[in-house]
């Protein structure tokens, strides 16, 4: 029998090597899974078992919310309903200095509760708000910084597709994990707003003042009632139904899609072209996610069967350190991995190792799920390979460099670190709301 150290090096090192050669994530995991099944599960019978396990991994009812949440975001984006929300919020902020930056945080947080996709959130904020902000002379820290920071909130605030995947892979209650992200996400949005106010106070020219048309109270009220308040139907369908215990995450995701469709029809923004574009986008993202789930589930099973998972956990717990020291170590591992890998790959590699450690040290699994989501949210904007950094480069003006984007988002990275500290000091920040439901 191969030692656990050699098995770990073969499985994890093999995946990293294949990814380093440019092989897609899912194919890298599947390739190593075949090798691992052959070595550790007894040759061809092991391959047969691998196929059977792969089928079981994607026929789980708990994964149904993933494509539904993606479809919600696609419909909101393709129908133009999200843009109406920003137009309404614009009227509310009047002539406040830096109002477009504040609107990015407010609108991006609201859209995060409607879409569930960090990439869609960032791309939409970048394409709709960045040109106007740059036209008004805003500096990068108040243009790209808030867009990147707020765009990543969709990973924490429900409906988060990644939270559903994390819950499914780590055997955490998906409904509780979704609800647990609400308060930390709102706290992070407030921290972003405080950061914007601080940057403006330190450098008023970072957001030059300019004359803006002041809307009357009647116009503001009409815009909020017409374009923002109806979105509460979607939020209630996704969050409220779970919190009240009236629906499972899968049912609430279905109700959320129905709510968006009702609004799109009511605003006369639903046609065949919108449906086709939304379904195509949903199919592409969902197929990618489900393929990765197949690879990750079998990868974790082979790690466990080879003795690698048990060996790593035994080794890690032999140092007799406190749970919080181990938590710092876990965070540092996630941070380093986030500099080079995407979030799904990180989850697939780390969860088989981290979850036994979390259980060993007695941490609440829902709380740890939120902690890990926040850490993964941070990895979205850490160089050199933070995914949202490249999304921003894709929508930024020609000549924008990765260093420009990194400098802009750095103050907001500090906000995420503060939130992680708050989660450790005050665990009810994540656990209180699920306990209410």
C-alpha positions as CSV (number, residue, x, y, z in Angstrom):
1,X,0.0,0.0,0.0
2,X,1.4,3.4,-1.0
3,X,2.2,5.8,1.9
4,X,-0.2,8.7,2.5
5,X,2.6,11.2,1.7
6,X,3.3,9.7,-1.7
7,X,-0.5,9.4,-2.4
8,X,-1.0,13.0,-1.5
9,X,1.9,14.2,-3.6
10,X,0.7,12.1,-6.6
11,X,-2.9,13.3,-6.5
12,X,-2.5,17.0,-5.6
13,X,0.8,17.4,-7.3
14,X,-0.5,15.7,-10.4
15,X,-3.5,18.1,-10.6
16,X,-1.3,21.2,-10.1
17,X,1.1,19.9,-12.8
18,X,-1.7,19.3,-15.4
19,X,-3.2,22.7,-14.6
20,X,0.2,24.3,-15.0
21,X,0.5,22.8,-18.4
22,X,-2.7,24.6,-19.4
23,X,-5.2,21.7,-19.2
24,X,-8.7,22.9,-18.2
25,X,-9.5,22.4,-14.5
26,X,-12.2,19.7,-14.9
27,X,-10.0,17.7,-17.3
28,X,-7.0,17.9,-15.0
29,X,-9.0,16.5,-12.1
30,X,-10.6,13.8,-14.2
31,X,-7.2,12.7,-15.6
32,X,-5.7,12.4,-12.1
33,X,-8.9,10.7,-10.9
34,X,-8.5,8.0,-13.6
35,X,-4.9,7.4,-12.5
36,X,-5.9,7.4,-8.8
37,X,-8.8,5.0,-9.4
38,X,-6.4,2.6,-11.3
39,X,-3.8,2.7,-8.6
40,X,-5.9,2.8,-5.4
41,X,-9.2,1.1,-6.5
42,X,-7.8,-2.0,-8.2
43,X,-7.4,-1.2,-11.9
44,X,-10.4,-1.6,-14.2
45,X,-12.9,-2.3,-11.5
46,X,-11.8,1.0,-9.9
47,X,-12.5,2.8,-13.2
48,X,-16.0,1.3,-13.2
49,X,-16.5,2.5,-9.6
50,X,-15.3,5.9,-10.6
51,X,-17.9,6.2,-13.3
52,X,-20.7,5.0,-10.9
53,X,-19.6,7.6,-8.3
54,X,-19.4,10.3,-10.9
55,X,-23.1,9.7,-11.9
56,X,-24.2,9.8,-8.3
57,X,-22.4,13.1,-7.7
58,X,-24.4,15.1,-10.2
59,X,-27.8,13.5,-9.6
60,X,-28.0,15.1,-6.2
61,X,-31.2,17.2,-5.7
62,X,-29.2,19.7,-3.7
63,X,-27.4,20.9,-6.8
64,X,-30.6,22.0,-8.6
65,X,-30.4,25.6,-7.3
66,X,-27.1,26.1,-9.1
67,X,-28.5,26.4,-12.7
68,X,-31.6,28.2,-11.3
69,X,-29.6,30.9,-9.5
70,X,-27.4,31.3,-12.7
71,X,-30.6,31.7,-14.8
72,X,-31.9,34.3,-12.4
73,X,-28.9,36.5,-12.9
74,X,-28.9,36.0,-16.7
75,X,-32.5,37.0,-16.9
76,X,-32.0,40.1,-14.8
77,X,-28.9,41.1,-16.8
78,X,-30.3,40.3,-20.3
79,X,-33.7,41.9,-19.7
80,X,-32.2,45.2,-18.5
81,X,-34.0,45.1,-15.1
82,X,-30.8,45.5,-13.3
83,X,-30.0,48.8,-15.2
84,X,-33.4,50.2,-14.1
85,X,-32.3,49.7,-10.4
86,X,-29.1,51.7,-10.9
87,X,-31.0,54.5,-12.6
88,X,-33.4,54.7,-9.7
89,X,-30.6,54.7,-7.1
90,X,-28.8,57.5,-9.1
91,X,-31.8,59.8,-8.5
92,X,-31.5,59.1,-4.7
93,X,-27.9,60.2,-4.3
94,X,-28.3,63.7,-5.7
95,X,-25.1,65.7,-5.7
96,X,-23.1,63.8,-3.0
97,X,-19.4,63.8,-3.7
98,X,-18.4,60.4,-4.9
99,X,-22.1,59.5,-5.5
100,X,-21.2,57.1,-8.3
101,X,-18.9,55.1,-6.0
102,X,-21.6,54.9,-3.4
103,X,-24.1,53.9,-6.0
104,X,-21.7,51.1,-7.1
105,X,-21.8,49.7,-3.5
106,X,-25.6,50.1,-3.1
107,X,-26.6,48.9,-6.5
108,X,-24.0,46.1,-6.6
109,X,-25.1,44.8,-3.2
110,X,-28.7,44.8,-4.3
111,X,-27.8,43.1,-7.6
112,X,-25.7,40.5,-5.6
113,X,-29.0,39.5,-3.9
114,X,-30.6,39.0,-7.3
115,X,-27.9,37.3,-9.4
116,X,-25.6,35.0,-7.4
117,X,-22.7,35.5,-9.8
118,X,-19.6,37.6,-9.0
119,X,-18.5,37.6,-12.6
120,X,-21.8,38.9,-13.8
121,X,-22.0,41.5,-11.0
122,X,-18.5,42.8,-11.8
123,X,-19.0,42.8,-15.5
124,X,-22.3,44.7,-15.2
125,X,-21.0,47.3,-12.8
126,X,-17.9,47.8,-15.0
127,X,-19.8,48.2,-18.3
128,X,-22.5,50.4,-16.9
129,X,-20.8,52.7,-14.3
130,X,-17.1,52.8,-15.2
131,X,-17.4,55.0,-18.3
132,X,-19.4,57.7,-16.5
133,X,-17.1,57.6,-13.4
134,X,-14.0,58.0,-15.6
135,X,-15.7,60.8,-17.6
136,X,-16.2,62.6,-14.3
137,X,-12.6,62.3,-13.4
138,X,-12.8,59.7,-10.6
139,X,-9.5,58.1,-9.6
140,X,-9.1,54.4,-10.0
141,X,-9.5,53.7,-6.2
142,X,-13.0,55.1,-6.5
143,X,-13.8,53.5,-9.9
144,X,-12.3,50.0,-10.2
145,X,-11.9,49.5,-6.4
146,X,-15.7,49.7,-5.5
147,X,-16.6,47.7,-8.7
148,X,-14.3,44.8,-7.9
149,X,-15.1,44.8,-4.2
150,X,-18.9,45.0,-4.6
151,X,-18.9,42.6,-7.5
152,X,-17.4,39.9,-5.3
153,X,-20.2,40.2,-2.8
154,X,-22.3,37.9,-4.9
155,X,-20.2,35.1,-3.6
156,X,-21.4,35.7,0.0
157,X,-24.9,37.1,-0.2
158,X,-27.6,34.7,-1.3
159,X,-28.4,33.5,-3.9
160,X,-24.7,32.4,-4.2
161,X,-24.1,29.5,-6.6
162,X,-20.7,29.0,-5.0
163,X,-22.3,28.7,-1.5
164,X,-24.6,25.9,-2.9
165,X,-21.6,24.1,-4.3
166,X,-19.6,24.5,-1.1
167,X,-22.5,23.2,1.0
168,X,-23.0,20.2,-1.4
169,X,-19.3,19.3,-1.5
170,X,-18.7,19.8,2.3
171,X,-22.0,18.3,3.4
172,X,-23.1,21.6,5.0
173,X,-26.8,22.5,5.2
174,X,-27.2,24.6,2.0
175,X,-30.2,26.6,3.2
176,X,-28.4,27.6,6.5
177,X,-25.2,28.5,4.6
178,X,-27.1,30.7,2.2
179,X,-28.9,32.6,5.0
180,X,-25.7,32.8,7.0
181,X,-24.1,34.9,4.4
182,X,-26.6,37.8,4.6
183,X,-25.3,39.7,7.6
184,X,-21.6,39.3,6.8
185,X,-22.3,40.5,3.3
186,X,-24.2,43.6,4.5
187,X,-21.4,44.3,7.0
188,X,-18.9,44.1,4.2
189,X,-20.9,46.5,2.1
190,X,-21.0,49.0,4.9
191,X,-17.2,48.7,5.3
192,X,-16.8,49.4,1.6
193,X,-18.9,52.6,1.9
194,X,-16.8,53.7,4.9
195,X,-13.7,53.1,2.9
196,X,-15.0,55.3,0.0
197,X,-15.8,58.1,2.5
198,X,-12.3,57.8,4.0
199,X,-10.6,57.9,0.6
200,X,-12.6,61.0,-0.4
201,X,-11.8,62.7,2.9
202,X,-8.1,62.0,2.4
203,X,-8.1,63.0,-1.3
204,X,-11.2,65.1,-2.3
205,X,-10.0,65.2,-5.9
206,X,-10.3,61.4,-6.1
207,X,-14.0,62.2,-6.8
208,X,-14.3,65.7,-8.2
209,X,-17.5,67.5,-7.5
210,X,-19.7,68.3,-10.4
211,X,-23.2,69.6,-11.0
212,X,-25.8,66.8,-11.2
213,X,-29.5,67.1,-11.9
214,X,-31.3,67.0,-8.6
215,X,-34.4,64.9,-8.7
216,X,-37.5,66.0,-6.7
217,X,-38.8,63.9,-3.9
218,X,-41.7,62.8,-6.0
219,X,-39.4,61.6,-8.8
220,X,-37.2,59.7,-6.3
221,X,-40.2,58.1,-4.7
222,X,-41.6,57.2,-8.1
223,X,-38.3,55.7,-9.2
224,X,-38.0,53.6,-6.1
225,X,-41.5,52.4,-6.2
226,X,-41.3,51.6,-9.9
227,X,-37.8,50.1,-10.3
228,X,-36.4,49.1,-6.9
229,X,-39.4,48.0,-4.7
230,X,-40.6,45.3,-7.1
231,X,-37.2,43.6,-6.8
232,X,-38.2,42.8,-3.3
233,X,-40.3,40.1,-4.8
234,X,-37.2,38.3,-6.0
235,X,-35.3,38.8,-2.7
236,X,-38.3,37.5,-0.7
237,X,-38.6,34.5,-3.1
238,X,-34.9,33.6,-2.6
239,X,-34.1,34.6,1.0
240,X,-37.5,35.2,2.7
241,X,-39.0,31.8,1.8
242,X,-35.9,30.0,3.2
243,X,-35.8,32.1,6.3
244,X,-39.5,31.6,7.1
245,X,-39.1,27.9,6.5
246,X,-41.6,27.8,3.7
247,X,-39.3,26.5,1.0
248,X,-36.1,24.6,0.6
249,X,-33.1,26.2,-1.3
250,X,-34.2,24.4,-4.4
251,X,-37.8,25.5,-4.2
252,X,-36.8,29.1,-3.4
253,X,-34.4,29.1,-6.4
254,X,-37.4,28.1,-8.6
255,X,-39.6,30.7,-7.1
256,X,-36.8,33.3,-7.7
257,X,-36.7,32.5,-11.4
258,X,-40.5,32.7,-11.6
259,X,-40.4,36.1,-9.8
260,X,-37.8,37.5,-12.3
261,X,-39.9,36.2,-15.2
262,X,-43.0,37.9,-13.7
263,X,-41.2,41.2,-13.4
264,X,-39.7,40.9,-16.9
265,X,-43.2,40.4,-18.3
266,X,-44.6,43.2,-16.3
267,X,-41.9,45.6,-17.5
268,X,-42.3,44.3,-21.1
269,X,-38.7,43.3,-21.2
270,X,-39.1,39.6,-21.9
271,X,-38.9,38.4,-25.5
272,X,-37.5,35.4,-27.4
273,X,-34.0,37.0,-27.7
274,X,-33.7,37.6,-24.0
275,X,-34.8,34.0,-23.2
276,X,-32.4,32.5,-25.7
277,X,-29.4,34.6,-24.5
278,X,-30.3,33.8,-20.8
279,X,-30.6,30.1,-21.4
280,X,-27.4,29.9,-23.4
281,X,-25.5,31.7,-20.7
282,X,-27.0,29.4,-18.0
283,X,-26.2,26.3,-20.0
284,X,-22.6,27.2,-20.4
285,X,-22.0,28.1,-16.8
286,X,-24.0,25.2,-15.4
287,X,-22.3,22.6,-17.6
288,X,-18.9,23.9,-16.5
289,X,-19.9,23.7,-12.8
290,X,-21.4,20.3,-13.0
291,X,-18.4,18.9,-14.8
292,X,-16.2,20.2,-12.1
293,X,-18.4,18.7,-9.4
294,X,-18.1,15.3,-11.0
295,X,-14.3,15.7,-10.9
296,X,-14.1,17.1,-7.4
297,X,-16.4,14.5,-5.8
298,X,-14.5,11.5,-7.2
299,X,-11.2,13.3,-6.3
300,X,-12.2,13.5,-2.7
301,X,-13.3,9.9,-2.6
302,X,-10.0,8.7,-4.0
303,X,-8.0,10.9,-1.6
304,X,-10.0,9.3,1.3
305,X,-9.6,5.7,0.0
306,X,-5.8,6.1,-0.6
307,X,-5.3,7.2,3.0
308,X,-4.1,10.7,2.0
309,X,-6.9,12.6,3.7
310,X,-6.6,10.7,7.0
311,X,-2.8,11.0,6.9
312,X,-2.9,14.8,6.3
313,X,-5.4,15.3,9.1
314,X,-3.4,13.1,11.5
315,X,-0.3,15.0,10.7
316,X,-1.9,18.4,11.0
317,X,-3.5,17.6,14.4
318,X,-0.2,16.1,15.8
319,X,1.2,19.6,16.4
320,X,-1.2,20.2,19.4
321,X,-2.0,23.8,18.3
322,X,-5.3,25.5,19.1
323,X,-8.2,25.5,16.7
324,X,-7.6,29.2,16.0
325,X,-4.0,28.7,15.0
326,X,-5.2,26.0,12.7
327,X,-7.8,28.5,11.3
328,X,-5.1,31.0,10.5
329,X,-3.2,28.2,8.7
330,X,-6.3,27.3,6.7
331,X,-6.8,31.0,5.8
332,X,-3.2,31.4,4.7
333,X,-3.5,28.2,2.5
334,X,-6.6,29.6,0.9
335,X,-5.0,33.0,0.4
336,X,-1.9,31.5,-1.4
337,X,-4.1,29.1,-3.4
338,X,-6.3,32.0,-4.4
339,X,-3.4,33.8,-5.9
340,X,-3.0,31.1,-8.5
341,X,-6.2,29.1,-8.8
342,X,-9.9,29.6,-9.3
343,X,-12.4,29.2,-6.5
344,X,-13.9,25.9,-7.6
345,X,-10.4,24.3,-7.9
346,X,-9.5,25.6,-4.4
347,X,-12.7,24.0,-3.0
348,X,-12.0,20.7,-4.7
349,X,-8.4,20.5,-3.4
350,X,-9.0,21.8,0.1
351,X,-12.4,20.6,1.4
352,X,-11.4,16.9,1.7
353,X,-8.6,18.1,4.0
354,X,-10.1,21.1,5.8
355,X,-13.5,19.7,6.7
356,X,-12.2,16.8,8.9
357,X,-9.9,19.4,10.6
358,X,-12.9,21.8,11.2
359,X,-14.9,19.0,12.8
360,X,-11.9,17.8,14.8
361,X,-11.5,21.3,16.4
362,X,-15.2,21.7,17.0
363,X,-16.0,24.7,14.7
364,X,-19.6,25.2,13.5
365,X,-19.6,23.9,10.0
366,X,-22.0,26.6,8.8
367,X,-19.8,29.3,10.4
368,X,-16.8,27.8,8.7
369,X,-18.6,27.7,5.4
370,X,-19.1,31.5,5.6
371,X,-15.5,32.0,6.7
372,X,-14.3,30.0,3.7
373,X,-16.6,31.9,1.3
374,X,-15.2,35.2,2.6
375,X,-11.7,33.9,2.2
376,X,-12.5,32.8,-1.3
377,X,-14.1,36.2,-2.0
378,X,-10.8,37.7,-1.1
379,X,-9.0,35.4,-3.5
380,X,-11.1,36.8,-6.3
381,X,-9.2,40.0,-6.2
382,X,-5.7,38.9,-5.1
383,X,-2.9,39.0,-7.8
384,X,-1.6,37.6,-9.9
385,X,-4.5,35.4,-11.0
386,X,-7.6,36.8,-9.1
387,X,-10.5,36.1,-11.5
388,X,-12.2,39.4,-11.1
389,X,-9.0,41.3,-11.8
390,X,-9.1,39.9,-15.3
391,X,-12.8,40.6,-15.6
392,X,-12.0,44.2,-14.8
393,X,-9.2,44.3,-17.3
394,X,-11.7,43.1,-19.9
395,X,-14.0,46.0,-19.4
396,X,-11.5,48.7,-18.5
397,X,-10.1,51.2,-21.0
398,X,-7.2,50.1,-23.2
399,X,-3.9,50.5,-21.5
400,X,-5.1,49.6,-18.0
401,X,-2.6,47.2,-16.4
402,X,-3.0,44.5,-13.7
403,X,-1.0,46.7,-11.3
404,X,-3.5,49.6,-11.8
405,X,-6.4,47.3,-10.9
406,X,-4.5,45.8,-8.0
407,X,-3.7,49.2,-6.5
408,X,-7.3,50.3,-6.9
409,X,-8.7,47.3,-5.0
410,X,-6.2,47.1,-2.2
411,X,-8.1,49.3,0.4
412,X,-11.1,47.1,0.0
413,X,-9.1,44.0,0.5
414,X,-8.5,45.4,4.0
415,X,-12.2,45.5,4.6
416,X,-12.5,41.8,3.8
417,X,-9.7,41.0,6.3
418,X,-11.6,43.1,8.9
419,X,-14.7,41.0,8.3
420,X,-12.8,37.8,8.7
421,X,-11.5,39.0,12.1
422,X,-15.1,40.0,13.1
423,X,-16.3,36.5,12.1
424,X,-13.7,34.9,14.4
425,X,-14.4,37.3,17.3
426,X,-18.3,37.3,16.9
427,X,-19.3,33.9,15.4
428,X,-23.1,34.8,15.8
429,X,-22.5,37.3,12.9
430,X,-22.8,34.2,10.7
431,X,-24.8,31.7,12.9
432,X,-27.5,33.9,14.4
433,X,-29.7,34.4,11.3
434,X,-29.8,30.6,10.4
435,X,-30.8,29.8,14.0
436,X,-33.7,32.2,13.8
437,X,-35.1,30.3,10.9
